[in-house]
């Protein structure tokens, strides 16, 4: 059986929390966050720039050239797009 190299099984993948507990999106932590300056209105009415660090948003079934296997237990797949990963695994066997 071949290894499925998708974001959901990568050691750099971090789930984004949801109220329902089902995750369909996460972030990639392979590289440091990118600095983004967001305009924000201050209490005195003036505009200022608020620095924010952002990481790329990815889905568990996405792929890239930086994949590194995350060794996880089967029970840990909950919340990692388990259904989507099963579908990809099944498709790769056909």
PDB file of N, CA, C and O in Angstrom, chain B, residues numbered from 101:
ATOM      1  N   UNK B 101       0.845  -1.176   0.000  1.00  0.00           N
ATOM      2  CA  UNK B 101       0.000   0.000   0.000  1.00  0.00           C
ATOM      3  C   UNK B 101       0.891   1.240   0.000  1.00  0.00           C
ATOM      4  O   UNK B 101       1.864   1.309   0.751  1.00  0.00           O
ATOM      5  N   UNK B 102       0.563   2.204  -0.830  1.00  0.00           N
ATOM      6  CA  UNK B 102       1.379   3.412  -0.928  1.00  0.00           C
ATOM      7  C   UNK B 102       0.939   4.453   0.103  1.00  0.00           C
ATOM      8  O   UNK B 102      -0.209   4.462   0.546  1.00  0.00           O
ATOM      9  N   UNK B 103       1.862   5.317   0.469  1.00  0.00           N
ATOM     10  CA  UNK B 103       1.610   6.378   1.436  1.00  0.00           C
ATOM     11  C   UNK B 103       0.781   7.478   0.781  1.00  0.00           C
ATOM     12  O   UNK B 103       1.076   7.891  -0.340  1.00  0.00           O
ATOM     13  N   UNK B 104      -0.257   7.956   1.476  1.00  0.00           N
ATOM     14  CA  UNK B 104      -1.075   9.058   0.983  1.00  0.00           C
ATOM     15  C   UNK B 104      -0.510  10.344   1.569  1.00  0.00           C
ATOM     16  O   UNK B 104      -0.636  10.585   2.769  1.00  0.00           O
ATOM     17  N   UNK B 105       0.101  11.158   0.747  1.00  0.00           N
ATOM     18  CA  UNK B 105       0.764  12.373   1.212  1.00  0.00           C
ATOM     19  C   UNK B 105      -0.169  13.576   1.087  1.00  0.00           C
ATOM     20  O   UNK B 105      -0.054  14.375   0.158  1.00  0.00           O
ATOM     21  N   UNK B 106      -1.086  13.686   2.030  1.00  0.00           N
ATOM     22  CA  UNK B 106      -2.024  14.806   2.066  1.00  0.00           C
ATOM     23  C   UNK B 106      -1.821  15.584   3.364  1.00  0.00           C
ATOM     24  O   UNK B 106      -1.279  15.059   4.337  1.00  0.00           O
ATOM     25  N   UNK B 107      -2.254  16.815   3.367  1.00  0.00           N
ATOM     26  CA  UNK B 107      -2.043  17.698   4.523  1.00  0.00           C
ATOM     27  C   UNK B 107      -2.569  17.108   5.828  1.00  0.00           C
ATOM     28  O   UNK B 107      -1.948  17.288   6.875  1.00  0.00           O
ATOM     29  N   UNK B 108      -3.697  16.410   5.785  1.00  0.00           N
ATOM     30  CA  UNK B 108      -4.301  15.865   6.995  1.00  0.00           C
ATOM     31  C   UNK B 108      -3.431  14.863   7.730  1.00  0.00           C
ATOM     32  O   UNK B 108      -3.651  14.615   8.915  1.00  0.00           O
ATOM     33  N   UNK B 109      -2.436  14.273   7.050  1.00  0.00           N
ATOM     34  CA  UNK B 109      -1.531  13.324   7.701  1.00  0.00           C
ATOM     35  C   UNK B 109      -0.113  13.871   7.844  1.00  0.00           C
ATOM     36  O   UNK B 109       0.810  13.147   8.217  1.00  0.00           O
ATOM     37  N   UNK B 110       0.043  15.154   7.544  1.00  0.00           N
ATOM     38  CA  UNK B 110       1.364  15.792   7.613  1.00  0.00           C
ATOM     39  C   UNK B 110       1.626  16.330   9.021  1.00  0.00           C
ATOM     40  O   UNK B 110       0.706  16.794   9.694  1.00  0.00           O
ATOM     41  N   UNK B 111       2.870  16.265   9.456  1.00  0.00           N
ATOM     42  CA  UNK B 111       3.206  16.748  10.795  1.00  0.00           C
ATOM     43  C   UNK B 111       3.099  18.272  10.909  1.00  0.00           C
ATOM     44  O   UNK B 111       3.074  18.802  12.020  1.00  0.00           O
ATOM     45  N   UNK B 112       3.036  18.973   9.794  1.00  0.00           N
ATOM     46  CA  UNK B 112       2.923  20.429   9.816  1.00  0.00           C
ATOM     47  C   UNK B 112       1.477  20.922   9.822  1.00  0.00           C
ATOM     48  O   UNK B 112       1.232  22.123   9.938  1.00  0.00           O
ATOM     49  N   UNK B 113       0.521  20.003   9.699  1.00  0.00           N
ATOM     50  CA  UNK B 113      -0.898  20.369   9.628  1.00  0.00           C
ATOM     51  C   UNK B 113      -1.467  20.618  11.023  1.00  0.00           C
ATOM     52  O   UNK B 113      -1.259  19.816  11.934  1.00  0.00           O
ATOM     53  N   UNK B 114      -2.187  21.733  11.188  1.00  0.00           N
ATOM     54  CA  UNK B 114      -2.849  22.069  12.456  1.00  0.00           C
ATOM     55  C   UNK B 114      -4.321  22.314  12.161  1.00  0.00           C
ATOM     56  O   UNK B 114      -4.662  23.177  11.352  1.00  0.00           O
ATOM     57  N   UNK B 115      -5.198  21.548  12.823  1.00  0.00           N
ATOM     58  CA  UNK B 115      -6.641  21.740  12.665  1.00  0.00           C
ATOM     59  C   UNK B 115      -7.066  23.099  13.192  1.00  0.00           C
ATOM     60  O   UNK B 115      -6.540  23.585  14.193  1.00  0.00           O
ATOM     61  N   UNK B 116      -8.027  23.704  12.504  1.00  0.00           N
ATOM     62  CA  UNK B 116      -8.659  24.907  13.042  1.00  0.00           C
ATOM     63  C   UNK B 116      -9.921  24.456  13.770  1.00  0.00           C
ATOM     64  O   UNK B 116     -10.716  23.702  13.210  1.00  0.00           O
ATOM     65  N   UNK B 117     -10.118  24.904  15.005  1.00  0.00           N
ATOM     66  CA  UNK B 117     -11.278  24.451  15.777  1.00  0.00           C
ATOM     67  C   UNK B 117     -12.598  24.961  15.200  1.00  0.00           C
ATOM     68  O   UNK B 117     -12.678  26.069  14.669  1.00  0.00           O
ATOM     69  N   UNK B 118     -13.619  24.131  15.319  1.00  0.00           N
ATOM     70  CA  UNK B 118     -14.963  24.520  14.906  1.00  0.00           C
ATOM     71  C   UNK B 118     -15.928  24.189  16.030  1.00  0.00           C
ATOM     72  O   UNK B 118     -15.623  23.370  16.896  1.00  0.00           O
ATOM     73  N   UNK B 119     -17.078  24.818  16.017  1.00  0.00           N
ATOM     74  CA  UNK B 119     -18.087  24.546  17.040  1.00  0.00           C
ATOM     75  C   UNK B 119     -18.618  23.125  16.937  1.00  0.00           C
ATOM     76  O   UNK B 119     -18.890  22.489  17.956  1.00  0.00           O
ATOM     77  N   UNK B 120     -18.769  22.619  15.713  1.00  0.00           N
ATOM     78  CA  UNK B 120     -19.337  21.281  15.516  1.00  0.00           C
ATOM     79  C   UNK B 120     -18.329  20.172  15.795  1.00  0.00           C
ATOM     80  O   UNK B 120     -18.718  19.017  15.967  1.00  0.00           O
ATOM     81  N   UNK B 121     -17.051  20.502  15.842  1.00  0.00           N
ATOM     82  CA  UNK B 121     -16.024  19.502  16.079  1.00  0.00           C
ATOM     83  C   UNK B 121     -15.533  18.839  14.805  1.00  0.00           C
ATOM     84  O   UNK B 121     -14.526  18.132  14.836  1.00  0.00           O
ATOM     85  N   UNK B 122     -16.218  19.046  13.678  1.00  0.00           N
ATOM     86  CA  UNK B 122     -15.800  18.482  12.396  1.00  0.00           C
ATOM     87  C   UNK B 122     -14.907  19.498  11.698  1.00  0.00           C
ATOM     88  O   UNK B 122     -15.303  20.643  11.480  1.00  0.00           O
ATOM     89  N   UNK B 123     -13.715  19.074  11.355  1.00  0.00           N
ATOM     90  CA  UNK B 123     -12.772  20.000  10.730  1.00  0.00           C
ATOM     91  C   UNK B 123     -12.640  19.715   9.247  1.00  0.00           C
ATOM     92  O   UNK B 123     -12.432  18.575   8.832  1.00  0.00           O
ATOM     93  N   UNK B 124     -12.763  20.755   8.467  1.00  0.00           N
ATOM     94  CA  UNK B 124     -12.551  20.654   7.031  1.00  0.00           C
ATOM     95  C   UNK B 124     -11.436  21.576   6.583  1.00  0.00           C
ATOM     96  O   UNK B 124     -11.155  21.699   5.391  1.00  0.00           O
ATOM     97  N   UNK B 125     -10.796  22.230   7.558  1.00  0.00           N
ATOM     98  CA  UNK B 125      -9.761  23.181   7.207  1.00  0.00           C
ATOM     99  C   UNK B 125      -8.758  23.278   8.359  1.00  0.00           C
ATOM    100  O   UNK B 125      -9.095  23.083   9.527  1.00  0.00           O
ATOM    101  N   UNK B 126      -7.534  23.581   7.990  1.00  0.00           N
ATOM    102  CA  UNK B 126      -6.478  23.752   8.977  1.00  0.00           C
ATOM    103  C   UNK B 126      -5.466  24.746   8.447  1.00  0.00           C
ATOM    104  O   UNK B 126      -5.717  25.428   7.454  1.00  0.00           O
ATOM    105  N   UNK B 127      -4.322  24.830   9.109  1.00  0.00           N
ATOM    106  CA  UNK B 127      -3.244  25.697   8.645  1.00  0.00           C
ATOM    107  C   UNK B 127      -1.967  24.888   8.539  1.00  0.00           C
ATOM    108  O   UNK B 127      -1.781  23.888   9.233  1.00  0.00           O
ATOM    109  N   UNK B 128      -1.092  25.339   7.657  1.00  0.00           N
ATOM    110  CA  UNK B 128       0.209  24.700   7.475  1.00  0.00           C
ATOM    111  C   UNK B 128       1.241  25.455   8.307  1.00  0.00           C
ATOM    112  O   UNK B 128       1.385  26.671   8.182  1.00  0.00           O
ATOM    113  N   UNK B 129       1.955  24.721   9.156  1.00  0.00           N
ATOM    114  CA  UNK B 129       2.962  25.356  10.013  1.00  0.00           C
ATOM    115  C   UNK B 129       4.388  25.066   9.542  1.00  0.00           C
ATOM    116  O   UNK B 129       5.332  25.172  10.325  1.00  0.00           O
ATOM    117  N   UNK B 130       4.548  24.701   8.273  1.00  0.00           N
ATOM    118  CA  UNK B 130       5.868  24.362   7.730  1.00  0.00           C
ATOM    119  C   UNK B 130       6.833  25.534   7.818  1.00  0.00           C
ATOM    120  O   UNK B 130       8.008  25.356   8.138  1.00  0.00           O
ATOM    121  N   UNK B 131       6.335  26.731   7.535  1.00  0.00           N
ATOM    122  CA  UNK B 131       7.163  27.925   7.569  1.00  0.00           C
ATOM    123  C   UNK B 131       6.602  28.899   8.595  1.00  0.00           C
ATOM    124  O   UNK B 131       5.440  28.770   8.982  1.00  0.00           O
ATOM    125  N   UNK B 132       7.391  29.870   9.047  1.00  0.00           N
ATOM    126  CA  UNK B 132       6.888  30.853  10.018  1.00  0.00           C
ATOM    127  C   UNK B 132       5.706  31.631   9.438  1.00  0.00           C
ATOM    128  O   UNK B 132       5.576  31.755   8.220  1.00  0.00           O
ATOM    129  N   UNK B 133       4.850  32.152  10.309  1.00  0.00           N
ATOM    130  CA  UNK B 133       3.734  32.967   9.810  1.00  0.00           C
ATOM    131  C   UNK B 133       4.237  34.159   9.005  1.00  0.00           C
ATOM    132  O   UNK B 133       5.291  34.722   9.299  1.00  0.00           O
ATOM    133  N   UNK B 134       3.473  34.534   7.993  1.00  0.00           N
ATOM    134  CA  UNK B 134       3.790  35.699   7.176  1.00  0.00           C
ATOM    135  C   UNK B 134       3.185  36.935   7.826  1.00  0.00           C
ATOM    136  O   UNK B 134       2.036  36.909   8.267  1.00  0.00           O
ATOM    137  N   UNK B 135       3.944  38.002   7.884  1.00  0.00           N
ATOM    138  CA  UNK B 135       3.474  39.238   8.497  1.00  0.00           C
ATOM    139  C   UNK B 135       2.539  39.968   7.542  1.00  0.00           C
ATOM    140  O   UNK B 135       2.852  40.166   6.368  1.00  0.00           O
ATOM    141  N   UNK B 136       1.397  40.359   8.066  1.00  0.00           N
ATOM    142  CA  UNK B 136       0.414  41.117   7.308  1.00  0.00           C
ATOM    143  C   UNK B 136       0.010  42.321   8.151  1.00  0.00           C
ATOM    144  O   UNK B 136      -0.284  42.170   9.337  1.00  0.00           O
ATOM    145  N   UNK B 137      -0.010  43.492   7.567  1.00  0.00           N
ATOM    146  CA  UNK B 137      -0.413  44.698   8.289  1.00  0.00           C
ATOM    147  C   UNK B 137      -1.875  45.004   7.959  1.00  0.00           C
ATOM    148  O   UNK B 137      -2.207  45.346   6.824  1.00  0.00           O
ATOM    149  N   UNK B 138      -2.737  44.877   8.960  1.00  0.00           N
ATOM    150  CA  UNK B 138      -4.170  45.080   8.780  1.00  0.00           C
ATOM    151  C   UNK B 138      -4.559  46.476   9.258  1.00  0.00           C
ATOM    152  O   UNK B 138      -4.210  46.861  10.374  1.00  0.00           O
ATOM    153  N   UNK B 139      -5.280  47.248   8.426  1.00  0.00           N
ATOM    154  CA  UNK B 139      -5.741  48.557   8.865  1.00  0.00           C
ATOM    155  C   UNK B 139      -6.763  48.399   9.994  1.00  0.00           C
ATOM    156  O   UNK B 139      -7.631  47.528   9.942  1.00  0.00           O
ATOM    157  N   UNK B 140      -6.647  49.240  10.996  1.00  0.00           N
ATOM    158  CA  UNK B 140      -7.563  49.190  12.126  1.00  0.00           C
ATOM    159  C   UNK B 140      -7.839  50.611  12.603  1.00  0.00           C
ATOM    160  O   UNK B 140      -6.937  51.445  12.685  1.00  0.00           O
ATOM    161  N   UNK B 141      -9.113  50.867  12.916  1.00  0.00           N
ATOM    162  CA  UNK B 141      -9.492  52.187  13.415  1.00  0.00           C
ATOM    163  C   UNK B 141      -9.264  52.236  14.917  1.00  0.00           C
ATOM    164  O   UNK B 141      -9.770  51.394  15.659  1.00  0.00           O
ATOM    165  N   UNK B 142      -8.500  53.227  15.358  1.00  0.00           N
ATOM    166  CA  UNK B 142      -8.227  53.400  16.781  1.00  0.00           C
ATOM    167  C   UNK B 142      -9.397  54.118  17.453  1.00  0.00           C
ATOM    168  O   UNK B 142     -10.234  54.708  16.771  1.00  0.00           O
ATOM    169  N   UNK B 143      -9.460  54.071  18.802  1.00  0.00           N
ATOM    170  CA  UNK B 143     -10.546  54.756  19.515  1.00  0.00           C
ATOM    171  C   UNK B 143     -10.630  56.254  19.228  1.00  0.00           C
ATOM    172  O   UNK B 143     -11.708  56.841  19.316  1.00  0.00           O
ATOM    173  N   UNK B 144      -9.487  56.883  18.883  1.00  0.00           N
ATOM    174  CA  UNK B 144      -9.503  58.322  18.593  1.00  0.00           C
ATOM    175  C   UNK B 144      -9.930  58.625  17.157  1.00  0.00           C
ATOM    176  O   UNK B 144      -9.914  59.782  16.737  1.00  0.00           O
ATOM    177  N   UNK B 145     -10.313  57.585  16.399  1.00  0.00           N
ATOM    178  CA  UNK B 145     -10.786  57.768  15.029  1.00  0.00           C
ATOM    179  C   UNK B 145      -9.704  57.673  13.974  1.00  0.00           C
ATOM    180  O   UNK B 145     -10.018  57.579  12.788  1.00  0.00           O
ATOM    181  N   UNK B 146      -8.447  57.693  14.364  1.00  0.00           N
ATOM    182  CA  UNK B 146      -7.329  57.582  13.427  1.00  0.00           C
ATOM    183  C   UNK B 146      -7.160  56.124  12.987  1.00  0.00           C
ATOM    184  O   UNK B 146      -7.524  55.196  13.708  1.00  0.00           O
ATOM    185  N   UNK B 147      -6.606  55.951  11.805  1.00  0.00           N
ATOM    186  CA  UNK B 147      -6.315  54.601  11.306  1.00  0.00           C
ATOM    187  C   UNK B 147      -4.872  54.236  11.657  1.00  0.00           C
ATOM    188  O   UNK B 147      -3.976  55.079  11.620  1.00  0.00           O
ATOM    189  N   UNK B 148      -4.672  52.979  11.994  1.00  0.00           N
ATOM    190  CA  UNK B 148      -3.319  52.484  12.248  1.00  0.00           C
ATOM    191  C   UNK B 148      -3.211  51.093  11.632  1.00  0.00           C
ATOM    192  O   UNK B 148      -4.212  50.509  11.217  1.00  0.00           O
ATOM    193  N   UNK B 149      -1.995  50.569  11.576  1.00  0.00           N
ATOM    194  CA  UNK B 149      -1.758  49.243  11.019  1.00  0.00           C
ATOM    195  C   UNK B 149      -1.462  48.264  12.147  1.00  0.00           C
ATOM    196  O   UNK B 149      -0.554  48.484  12.948  1.00  0.00           O
ATOM    197  N   UNK B 150      -2.225  47.197  12.205  1.00  0.00           N
ATOM    198  CA  UNK B 150      -2.071  46.166  13.220  1.00  0.00           C
ATOM    199  C   UNK B 150      -1.323  44.986  12.602  1.00  0.00           C
ATOM    200  O   UNK B 150      -1.831  44.373  11.663  1.00  0.00           O
ATOM    201  N   UNK B 151      -0.134  44.653  13.101  1.00  0.00           N
ATOM    202  CA  UNK B 151       0.598  43.505  12.535  1.00  0.00           C
ATOM    203  C   UNK B 151      -0.054  42.187  12.953  1.00  0.00           C
ATOM    204  O   UNK B 151      -0.400  41.989  14.117  1.00  0.00           O
ATOM    205  N   UNK B 152      -0.211  41.298  11.981  1.00  0.00           N
ATOM    206  CA  UNK B 152      -0.772  39.969  12.239  1.00  0.00           C
ATOM    207  C   UNK B 152       0.098  38.928  11.545  1.00  0.00           C
ATOM    208  O   UNK B 152       0.590  39.158  10.440  1.00  0.00           O
ATOM    209  N   UNK B 153       0.284  37.792  12.192  1.00  0.00           N
ATOM    210  CA  UNK B 153       1.004  36.682  11.585  1.00  0.00           C
ATOM    211  C   UNK B 153       0.015  35.658  11.056  1.00  0.00           C
ATOM    212  O   UNK B 153      -0.815  35.155  11.814  1.00  0.00           O
ATOM    213  N   UNK B 154       0.086  35.340   9.773  1.00  0.00           N
ATOM    214  CA  UNK B 154      -0.851  34.402   9.149  1.00  0.00           C
ATOM    215  C   UNK B 154      -0.110  33.222   8.534  1.00  0.00           C
ATOM    216  O   UNK B 154       0.990  33.362   7.998  1.00  0.00           O
ATOM    217  N   UNK B 155      -0.736  32.072   8.625  1.00  0.00           N
ATOM    218  CA  UNK B 155      -0.220  30.856   7.984  1.00  0.00           C
ATOM    219  C   UNK B 155      -1.174  30.462   6.855  1.00  0.00           C
ATOM    220  O   UNK B 155      -2.348  30.832   6.887  1.00  0.00           O
ATOM    221  N   UNK B 156      -0.690  29.719   5.860  1.00  0.00           N
ATOM    222  CA  UNK B 156      -1.572  29.292   4.767  1.00  0.00           C
ATOM    223  C   UNK B 156      -2.685  28.384   5.286  1.00  0.00           C
ATOM    224  O   UNK B 156      -2.443  27.466   6.070  1.00  0.00           O
ATOM    225  N   UNK B 157      -3.905  28.657   4.837  1.00  0.00           N
ATOM    226  CA  UNK B 157      -5.043  27.824   5.194  1.00  0.00           C
ATOM    227  C   UNK B 157      -5.130  26.685   4.172  1.00  0.00           C
ATOM    228  O   UNK B 157      -5.076  26.921   2.965  1.00  0.00           O
ATOM    229  N   UNK B 158      -5.265  25.453   4.664  1.00  0.00           N
ATOM    230  CA  UNK B 158      -5.298  24.278   3.793  1.00  0.00           C
ATOM    231  C   UNK B 158      -6.420  23.346   4.220  1.00  0.00           C
ATOM    232  O   UNK B 158      -6.920  23.428   5.342  1.00  0.00           O
ATOM    233  N   UNK B 159      -6.806  22.462   3.314  1.00  0.00           N
ATOM    234  CA  UNK B 159      -7.773  21.417   3.629  1.00  0.00           C
ATOM    235  C   UNK B 159      -7.003  20.121   3.877  1.00  0.00           C
ATOM    236  O   UNK B 159      -5.895  19.952   3.368  1.00  0.00           O
ATOM    237  N   UNK B 160      -7.586  19.197   4.663  1.00  0.00           N
ATOM    238  CA  UNK B 160      -6.884  17.947   4.969  1.00  0.00           C
ATOM    239  C   UNK B 160      -6.493  17.139   3.737  1.00  0.00           C
ATOM    240  O   UNK B 160      -5.566  16.332   3.803  1.00  0.00           O
ATOM    241  N   UNK B 161      -7.184  17.341   2.609  1.00  0.00           N
ATOM    242  CA  UNK B 161      -6.906  16.567   1.399  1.00  0.00           C
ATOM    243  C   UNK B 161      -5.968  17.281   0.433  1.00  0.00           C
ATOM    244  O   UNK B 161      -5.663  16.746  -0.633  1.00  0.00           O
ATOM    245  N   UNK B 162      -5.503  18.484   0.788  1.00  0.00           N
ATOM    246  CA  UNK B 162      -4.556  19.215  -0.056  1.00  0.00           C
ATOM    247  C   UNK B 162      -3.186  18.540  -0.025  1.00  0.00           C
ATOM    248  O   UNK B 162      -2.900  17.733   0.859  1.00  0.00           O
ATOM    249  N   UNK B 163      -2.349  18.877  -0.993  1.00  0.00           N
ATOM    250  CA  UNK B 163      -0.998  18.320  -1.065  1.00  0.00           C
ATOM    251  C   UNK B 163      -0.003  19.440  -1.363  1.00  0.00           C
ATOM    252  O   UNK B 163      -0.382  20.517  -1.823  1.00  0.00           O
ATOM    253  N   UNK B 164       1.280  19.168  -1.091  1.00  0.00           N
ATOM    254  CA  UNK B 164       2.339  20.106  -1.456  1.00  0.00           C
ATOM    255  C   UNK B 164       3.664  19.345  -1.517  1.00  0.00           C
ATOM    256  O   UNK B 164       3.698  18.138  -1.280  1.00  0.00           O
ATOM    257  N   UNK B 165       4.727  20.031  -1.827  1.00  0.00           N
ATOM    258  CA  UNK B 165       6.038  19.395  -1.934  1.00  0.00           C
ATOM    259  C   UNK B 165       6.816  19.345  -0.635  1.00  0.00           C
ATOM    260  O   UNK B 165       7.961  18.893  -0.628  1.00  0.00           O
ATOM    261  N   UNK B 166       6.232  19.795   0.462  1.00  0.00           N
ATOM    262  CA  UNK B 166       6.920  19.852   1.754  1.00  0.00           C
ATOM    263  C   UNK B 166       6.407  18.801   2.735  1.00  0.00           C
ATOM    264  O   UNK B 166       6.695  18.889   3.929  1.00  0.00           O
ATOM    265  N   UNK B 167       5.665  17.821   2.267  1.00  0.00           N
ATOM    266  CA  UNK B 167       5.025  16.828   3.129  1.00  0.00           C
ATOM    267  C   UNK B 167       6.030  16.084   4.010  1.00  0.00           C
ATOM    268  O   UNK B 167       7.089  15.659   3.548  1.00  0.00           O
ATOM    269  N   UNK B 168       5.676  15.936   5.290  1.00  0.00           N
ATOM    270  CA  UNK B 168       6.431  15.107   6.226  1.00  0.00           C
ATOM    271  C   UNK B 168       5.426  14.281   7.002  1.00  0.00           C
ATOM    272  O   UNK B 168       4.488  14.830   7.581  1.00  0.00           O
ATOM    273  N   UNK B 169       5.604  12.993   7.022  1.00  0.00           N
ATOM    274  CA  UNK B 169       4.658  12.080   7.662  1.00  0.00           C
ATOM    275  C   UNK B 169       4.523  12.370   9.144  1.00  0.00           C
ATOM    276  O   UNK B 169       5.513  12.536   9.857  1.00  0.00           O
ATOM    277  N   UNK B 170       3.284  12.429   9.590  1.00  0.00           N
ATOM    278  CA  UNK B 170       2.996  12.550  11.016  1.00  0.00           C
ATOM    279  C   UNK B 170       2.572  11.166  11.491  1.00  0.00           C
ATOM    280  O   UNK B 170       1.602  10.605  10.982  1.00  0.00           O
ATOM    281  N   UNK B 171       3.279  10.626  12.444  1.00  0.00           N
ATOM    282  CA  UNK B 171       2.923   9.325  12.993  1.00  0.00           C
ATOM    283  C   UNK B 171       1.804   9.549  14.010  1.00  0.00           C
ATOM    284  O   UNK B 171       2.012  10.161  15.057  1.00  0.00           O
ATOM    285  N   UNK B 172       0.620   9.042  13.683  1.00  0.00           N
ATOM    286  CA  UNK B 172      -0.529   9.221  14.556  1.00  0.00           C
ATOM    287  C   UNK B 172      -1.260   7.907  14.756  1.00  0.00           C
ATOM    288  O   UNK B 172      -1.194   7.011  13.914  1.00  0.00           O
ATOM    289  N   UNK B 173      -1.946   7.803  15.859  1.00  0.00           N
ATOM    290  CA  UNK B 173      -2.796   6.651  16.135  1.00  0.00           C
ATOM    291  C   UNK B 173      -4.085   6.802  15.345  1.00  0.00           C
ATOM    292  O   UNK B 173      -4.490   7.920  15.027  1.00  0.00           O
ATOM    293  N   UNK B 174      -4.729   5.694  15.029  1.00  0.00           N
ATOM    294  CA  UNK B 174      -5.979   5.724  14.281  1.00  0.00           C
ATOM    295  C   UNK B 174      -7.025   6.577  14.995  1.00  0.00           C
ATOM    296  O   UNK B 174      -7.784   7.293  14.343  1.00  0.00           O
ATOM    297  N   UNK B 175      -7.072   6.511  16.316  1.00  0.00           N
ATOM    298  CA  UNK B 175      -8.052   7.282  17.082  1.00  0.00           C
ATOM    299  C   UNK B 175      -7.825   8.779  16.959  1.00  0.00           C
ATOM    300  O   UNK B 175      -8.755   9.555  17.178  1.00  0.00           O
ATOM    301  N   UNK B 176      -6.613   9.208  16.615  1.00  0.00           N
ATOM    302  CA  UNK B 176      -6.295  10.625  16.478  1.00  0.00           C
ATOM    303  C   UNK B 176      -6.789  11.213  15.162  1.00  0.00           C
ATOM    304  O   UNK B 176      -6.741  12.429  14.972  1.00  0.00           O
ATOM    305  N   UNK B 177      -7.263  10.365  14.252  1.00  0.00           N
ATOM    306  CA  UNK B 177      -7.747  10.868  12.972  1.00  0.00           C
ATOM    307  C   UNK B 177      -9.043  11.651  13.119  1.00  0.00           C
ATOM    308  O   UNK B 177      -9.406  12.414  12.223  1.00  0.00           O
ATOM    309  N   UNK B 178      -9.752  11.475  14.239  1.00  0.00           N
ATOM    310  CA  UNK B 178     -10.971  12.249  14.462  1.00  0.00           C
ATOM    311  C   UNK B 178     -10.612  13.724  14.374  1.00  0.00           C
ATOM    312  O   UNK B 178      -9.653  14.176  14.999  1.00  0.00           O
ATOM    313  N   UNK B 179     -11.386  14.469  13.597  1.00  0.00           N
ATOM    314  CA  UNK B 179     -11.123  15.897  13.452  1.00  0.00           C
ATOM    315  C   UNK B 179     -10.072  16.224  12.406  1.00  0.00           C
ATOM    316  O   UNK B 179      -9.706  17.390  12.259  1.00  0.00           O
ATOM    317  N   UNK B 180      -9.573  15.237  11.676  1.00  0.00           N
ATOM    318  CA  UNK B 180      -8.568  15.487  10.633  1.00  0.00           C
ATOM    319  C   UNK B 180      -9.139  15.195   9.251  1.00  0.00           C
ATOM    320  O   UNK B 180      -8.408  14.777   8.353  1.00  0.00           O
ATOM    321  N   UNK B 181     -10.430  15.411   9.075  1.00  0.00           N
ATOM    322  CA  UNK B 181     -11.031  15.134   7.778  1.00  0.00           C
ATOM    323  C   UNK B 181     -11.028  13.653   7.482  1.00  0.00           C
ATOM    324  O   UNK B 181     -10.713  13.236   6.367  1.00  0.00           O
ATOM    325  N   UNK B 182     -11.383  12.842   8.492  1.00  0.00           N
ATOM    326  CA  UNK B 182     -11.308  11.386   8.412  1.00  0.00           C
ATOM    327  C   UNK B 182     -12.030  10.824   7.178  1.00  0.00           C
ATOM    328  O   UNK B 182     -11.488   9.963   6.485  1.00  0.00           O
ATOM    329  N   UNK B 183     -13.231  11.300   6.906  1.00  0.00           N
ATOM    330  CA  UNK B 183     -13.983  10.790   5.766  1.00  0.00           C
ATOM    331  C   UNK B 183     -13.283  11.088   4.446  1.00  0.00           C
ATOM    332  O   UNK B 183     -13.227  10.236   3.559  1.00  0.00           O
ATOM    333  N   UNK B 184     -12.752  12.297   4.320  1.00  0.00           N
ATOM    334  CA  UNK B 184     -12.054  12.669   3.088  1.00  0.00           C
ATOM    335  C   UNK B 184     -10.792  11.829   2.915  1.00  0.00           C
ATOM    336  O   UNK B 184     -10.473  11.418   1.799  1.00  0.00           O
ATOM    337  N   UNK B 185     -10.075  11.571   4.003  1.00  0.00           N
ATOM    338  CA  UNK B 185      -8.860  10.763   3.912  1.00  0.00           C
ATOM    339  C   UNK B 185      -9.191   9.328   3.523  1.00  0.00           C
ATOM    340  O   UNK B 185      -8.454   8.712   2.753  1.00  0.00           O
ATOM    341  N   UNK B 186     -10.299   8.786   4.050  1.00  0.00           N
ATOM    342  CA  UNK B 186     -10.729   7.431   3.673  1.00  0.00           C
ATOM    343  C   UNK B 186     -11.028   7.359   2.182  1.00  0.00           C
ATOM    344  O   UNK B 186     -10.657   6.398   1.507  1.00  0.00           O
ATOM    345  N   UNK B 187     -11.714   8.403   1.669  1.00  0.00           N
ATOM    346  CA  UNK B 187     -12.074   8.418   0.254  1.00  0.00           C
ATOM    347  C   UNK B 187     -10.827   8.436  -0.620  1.00  0.00           C
ATOM    348  O   UNK B 187     -10.756   7.718  -1.617  1.00  0.00           O
ATOM    349  N   UNK B 188      -9.841   9.255  -0.250  1.00  0.00           N
ATOM    350  CA  UNK B 188      -8.603   9.330  -1.040  1.00  0.00           C
ATOM    351  C   UNK B 188      -7.860   8.000  -0.984  1.00  0.00           C
ATOM    352  O   UNK B 188      -7.342   7.530  -1.997  1.00  0.00           O
ATOM    353  N   UNK B 189      -7.810   7.400   0.191  1.00  0.00           N
ATOM    354  CA  UNK B 189      -7.131   6.120   0.339  1.00  0.00           C
ATOM    355  C   UNK B 189      -7.777   5.066  -0.558  1.00  0.00           C
ATOM    356  O   UNK B 189      -7.087   4.301  -1.232  1.00  0.00           O
ATOM    357  N   UNK B 190      -9.128   5.037  -0.556  1.00  0.00           N
ATOM    358  CA  UNK B 190      -9.865   4.077  -1.377  1.00  0.00           C
ATOM    359  C   UNK B 190      -9.588   4.312  -2.859  1.00  0.00           C
ATOM    360  O   UNK B 190      -9.370   3.369  -3.620  1.00  0.00           O
ATOM    361  N   UNK B 191      -9.600   5.601  -3.264  1.00  0.00           N
ATOM    362  CA  UNK B 191      -9.356   5.935  -4.672  1.00  0.00           C
ATOM    363  C   UNK B 191      -7.946   5.563  -5.111  1.00  0.00           C
ATOM    364  O   UNK B 191      -7.737   5.162  -6.256  1.00  0.00           O
ATOM    365  N   UNK B 192      -6.972   5.694  -4.205  1.00  0.00           N
ATOM    366  CA  UNK B 192      -5.596   5.399  -4.563  1.00  0.00           C
ATOM    367  C   UNK B 192      -5.360   3.893  -4.730  1.00  0.00           C
ATOM    368  O   UNK B 192      -4.394   3.478  -5.369  1.00  0.00           O
ATOM    369  N   UNK B 193      -6.248   3.081  -4.151  1.00  0.00           N
ATOM    370  CA  UNK B 193      -6.107   1.630  -4.265  1.00  0.00           C
ATOM    371  C   UNK B 193      -6.702   1.101  -5.567  1.00  0.00           C
ATOM    372  O   UNK B 193      -6.409  -0.023  -5.975  1.00  0.00           O
ATOM    373  N   UNK B 194      -7.538   1.912  -6.219  1.00  0.00           N
ATOM    374  CA  UNK B 194      -8.180   1.483  -7.470  1.00  0.00           C
ATOM    375  C   UNK B 194      -7.281   1.684  -8.659  1.00  0.00           C
ATOM    376  O   UNK B 194      -7.668   1.374  -9.785  1.00  0.00           O
TER     377      UNK B 194
END
